[in-house]
Amino acid sequence: MQDLESLGMEKGLLYETIITTQNKNGVPNAAPIGVICKDKNEIVLNLFEGTHTLENIKTNSKFVVNLLKDPLVFVGCTTGDLSSDYFKKHDNEFYIKNTDAFFTASVTRIKEIVKEDNISKSKMTLIKANVNKIVIKKEGVEPLNRAIFAIIESLVYSTRIKMVNENTAKEYLERIHEMSRIVNRVGSLDHKKAMHDILKYIENE
Ligand SMILES: Cc1cc2nc3c(=O)[nH]c(=O)nc-3n(C[C@H](O)[C@H](O)[C@H](O)COP(=O)(O)O)c2cc1C
C-alpha cells in the first residue's frame, strides 16, 4: 500500500504544501500550510486562529494535502482566492488540478495550544490526521522542504562575508542565523548538521 514514504516524505520533517478544503456550502479553499510528517500514515498541522482552512477542517474533519511547486499557486492562494478553474474534485473533495500529487486526510485529534517565543504569544490549533488515499499525478514527485534552500542561501552568504564591509557582514550573519532557525524547525538531522558546520566554518574564519 502507498504511504507518505512513496511521496518522499520523511518522518520528522516539515513540508510546505497547499491544503484544500471546502466550507459548509461546498465552496473550495486553498492555502499554503506546513505539514509535519509524523509517521508513514500520520501528519500534524499547526494552524493559526482565524484561517478558513482551520474553520473548514473543524467543520468537515477532513482535508486534502497537495504537493506541488507551482509558484503562482502558492502566491495566488496567499494573496487572494484561487479561481475555481484551479480546483478539481476527487471523491467529493477538492484538490489542485495541476498538483504533482495529493492525498486525503481525516482528523483524529484537535488540540488548542499556545505558542510562545521571545516576540509574541499566539493561539494555535494542532490537527492530527491519518492519511487515507494517495494519488500521484506526475512522475518524480518531490515534497517541498525549506531546509536545503536555507542551507544554500547560508552557504552563499558564508562565501561573501569576507568580501563585504563590517555592517554588511553583520547583516549576512543575522540572515544566516535566521536560516539556521528555519533548518532546525523543518529539516532532517543531515540538514541540521550541515547548518551547524556552516556556523562553525564562519566562526573559524
Ligand atoms: C509557505 C507557507 C506556509 C504556511 N504555513 C502555515 C501553517 O503551517 N499554519 C498556518 O496556520 N498558516 C500557515 N501559513 C499562512 C497561511 O497560508 C495564510 O494565513 C493563509 O492566508 C490562510 O488562508 P485561509 O484563510 O484561506 O486558510 C503559511 C504560509 C506560507 C506562505
The ligand as an SDF file (V2000), in Angstrom:
LIG
                    3D

 31 33  0  0  0  0  0  0  0  0999 V2000
    4.8580   28.5730    2.7950 C   0  0  0  0  0  0  0  0  0  0  0  0
    3.7670   28.9380    3.7880 C   0  0  0  0  0  0  0  0  0  0  0  0
    3.4990   28.0810    4.8490 C   0  0  0  0  0  0  0  0  0  0  0  0
    2.4880   28.3800    5.7660 C   0  0  0  0  0  0  0  0  0  0  0  0
    2.2440   27.5180    6.7960 N   0  0  0  0  0  0  0  0  0  0  0  0
    1.2230   27.7750    7.6580 C   0  0  0  0  0  0  0  0  0  0  0  0
    0.9240   26.8560    8.7140 C   0  0  0  0  0  0  0  0  0  0  0  0
    1.5870   25.8220    8.8840 O   0  0  0  0  0  0  0  0  0  0  0  0
   -0.1120   27.1620    9.5340 N   0  0  0  0  0  0  0  0  0  0  0  0
   -0.8820   28.2860    9.3610 C   0  0  0  0  0  0  0  0  0  0  0  0
   -1.8340   28.4910   10.1350 O   0  0  0  0  0  0  0  0  0  0  0  0
   -0.5880   29.1830    8.3740 N   0  0  0  0  0  0  0  0  0  0  0  0
    0.4140   28.9440    7.5330 C   0  0  0  0  0  0  0  0  0  0  0  0
    0.6920   29.8390    6.5270 N   0  0  0  0  0  0  0  0  0  0  0  0
   -0.1220   31.0400    6.4030 C   0  0  0  0  0  0  0  0  0  0  0  0
   -1.4420   30.7560    5.6970 C   0  0  0  0  0  0  0  0  0  0  0  0
   -1.2380   30.1560    4.4290 O   0  0  0  0  0  0  0  0  0  0  0  0
   -2.1990   32.0840    5.4880 C   0  0  0  0  0  0  0  0  0  0  0  0
   -2.5950   32.5740    6.7360 O   0  0  0  0  0  0  0  0  0  0  0  0
   -3.3790   31.9260    4.5810 C   0  0  0  0  0  0  0  0  0  0  0  0
   -3.8210   33.2140    4.2310 O   0  0  0  0  0  0  0  0  0  0  0  0
   -4.5370   31.1740    5.2000 C   0  0  0  0  0  0  0  0  0  0  0  0
   -5.5400   31.0910    4.2110 O   0  0  0  0  0  0  0  0  0  0  0  0
   -7.0330   30.6370    4.5230 P   0  0  0  0  0  0  0  0  0  0  0  0
   -7.6610   31.6980    5.4130 O   0  0  0  0  0  0  0  0  0  0  0  0
   -7.6860   30.5930    3.1630 O   0  0  0  0  0  0  0  0  0  0  0  0
   -6.9980   29.3080    5.1910 O   0  0  0  0  0  0  0  0  0  0  0  0
    1.7200   29.5750    5.6180 C   0  0  0  0  0  0  0  0  0  0  0  0
    2.0080   30.4250    4.5700 C   0  0  0  0  0  0  0  0  0  0  0  0
    3.0320   30.1340    3.6650 C   0  0  0  0  0  0  0  0  0  0  0  0
    3.2930   31.0850    2.5330 C   0  0  0  0  0  0  0  0  0  0  0  0
  1  2  1  0
  2  3  1  0
  2 30  2  0
  3  4  2  0
  4  5  1  0
  4 28  1  0
  5  6  2  0
  6  7  1  0
  6 13  1  0
  7  8  2  0
  7  9  1  0
  9 10  1  0
 10 11  2  0
 10 12  1  0
 12 13  2  0
 13 14  1  0
 14 15  1  0
 14 28  1  0
 15 16  1  0
 16 17  1  0
 16 18  1  0
 18 19  1  0
 18 20  1  0
 20 21  1  0
 20 22  1  0
 22 23  1  0
 23 24  1  0
 24 25  2  0
 24 26  1  0
 24 27  1  0
 28 29  2  0
 29 30  1  0
 30 31  1  0
M  END
$$$$
